[in-house]
Amino acid sequence: MPKSVNEVSREDIREYLKDKTPSDYTRKLKTLKLFFRDFLGMPQVVESFRFKSDPFKPKRIFSKEDLRRFYECLDLPREKALFLLYATSGLRREEILRLTRENIDLSNLMITPNGHEGETKKAWLSFYNEETENVLDEYLETKKASHSQRLFPMSTIDDRRLWKNAKEKSGLDITPQRLREWFCNEMALLGVSDRYIDAFCGRIPKSVLARHYTDYSPEKLKQIYEKTNSKC
């Protein structure tokens, strides 16, 4: 007969987790720890279990030539503006898709995304370059009227289809996440400190120096971004 939750032992948990992949193991163990430790008040069942570290797998960052090839497979100004905003701002998919006119300072090429709540995400500031400015202006001039206040009023299905179609034409699996990775790598190659890359990407600083002794003012961030003269 199945055991009640109050009868579950460490051995039962170990048996349950033994054949899980590292990522699945981590996911399951997080849930089990929350359930037994915080909900049931039975920390002894799960306290001896430790999370497994995933083996390091070097990422392949797309080259500028790859990005240009993919970009040429985009047809509409809206698609091209989206692509360049992802590549030159480092923002997340949902942050770009939620942007309204109020989130963008067109005169300073500055983006203030909507806020986040969480331990690892934060809404900071990011920017985009003149190349993106030209394409974004073209899109905004041709943008059809919509009841939505979003700059890119599109469904999740339309967004996914955009990347799928360009992938089929170019043979490159480029996504908003891969463009975010490209942005981080490009900023690092151009000499930008990790703490400022984290700020552009909306990540919480980890070190004491980054948290308490670094200037994150809009003026400072703009100065750092413009100094890179980054281009796709």
Summary of the structure (lengths in Angstrom):
residues: 232
radius of gyration: 22.0
end to end distance: 61.7
largest distance: 68.8
contacts: 598
relative contact order: 0.13
helix: 55%
strand: 4%
